Amino acid sequence: MPKTLDDVKAELMKLTDGTELYEAVSTAVLHERNMGKGLVKDVQAKLDLVHNHLKTIGYDPTSQDLETFAKNVKEKFEKLPAVEKKNKESDTELSELRRLTDALQKDLVKEKEIRTAKETKLKTQTLQGILMPKLQGKIYSADVRVKDLIREGRVELSEDDRVTYKLGTEVVDLEKGLAAYFEENKAELINTQKPGPGGGPSKSSTPVKEMTRTNFDALPPTEQMNFLRKEGGKVVD
């Protein structure tokens, strides 16, 4: 039968100084016991701290085996360089894709600008080709007036090359629009009436040609001289 502390005490009490010896043994045993409790408490505190840290990275001490969890964590750490490399490659590919997309977008914008400019130029040339024969010889500075009509958006070319005229807020056919334009600028019309029989033109039937200062200033110098000297024109404000 194993000996207990009471057995030790009974044996020591048979000795003369047995009481002192028992007290010494009892004190030593109590000290060791307390030391053991302290060690256990310290170990438990450290274990709790470790568990708390492990929980932050996904470990559940109630349902997971620590060895298996540690193995999984190790494998993840071993895969990190490959994952980081793949992420860097993906970032590089994404940057290159963005660069190509930006370059393509710029090319598309430039191509659109070029196409729009060509379409505008062709449209202008077509309008000029249609308008010039209708204004030339009928009104002074016909070329300037054609450009103004196009620039101001008073004439428009449809898809079937039909020209319309914007008369105020109304869109009318070209002939009606030009009739209104000639009436609006009748002082700038070229007089094509021939002199009557019996001599030169009658002064009463040949009015002095007038031109507004704005239209006169828009003429080339040679046309300005012709208007004033040869045609006897007059500039009005």
Phi, psi and omega in degrees: 000133183296146178280140177250176179297328178292323177297319178298317181297316181299319180292319181292328183292343177287341181272160182297312180258034184295324181297317180294319179296319180296317179299320180295315180294316181299319179296318181295318179297316179298321179296314181295323179296317179294321177299319179297318178298321179296319180295317179298316179298318180294317179297319180296319179298317179293322179296318178298320179297316179297316179299319179299318178294320180293326180297326181294339179251017170105002182276133177244105184296342182273342184228355183239146175276127185298323181295317179294318179298315180298322179296318180295318179297318179299317180297322178295318178296323180293332181275347184305313181302319180293321179295316179297320179297318179295320178296319179296319178296321179294319178297319179296316179297321180294319179297319180293321178296318178297320180297315180295322179296316179297317180296318179295320179297317179297319179296320180295318179297316180296317180297321179296318179298317180296316180296319179296319179297319179294318179296320179295317180296316180296319179298316180297315180298320179295315179298318179298319181296329180277321187281322186304314180296335182276340181253329184296133180083354180250333182214146181293151178054049184301321182295320179293319182293323178298315179298320180294318179300320180289314182297321182281355178074023181279343174237146182222144182254124179275175182295334179265022177063027175264132183263131175245162183238133179267109182253094186069239177263358183259140176257121183236173178289162188299316184298317179293321179294317180292326177299318178292324179294317179296322179293323180293329182241041185294338178290341182261002181289147178275128181281113182256009180290137179275152178299149179285170181295151174096014176137204184289173181294142179288135181296329183286336182263357180243093182290154177292133179287133180237150179215138180292154181302321182297313180291325179296316180295336180281347181284150170296155182307320182295320179290326176298316180295318179298319182295318183283317188269305186284321185263354179063032183287165181227134180266128179239154180274000000 
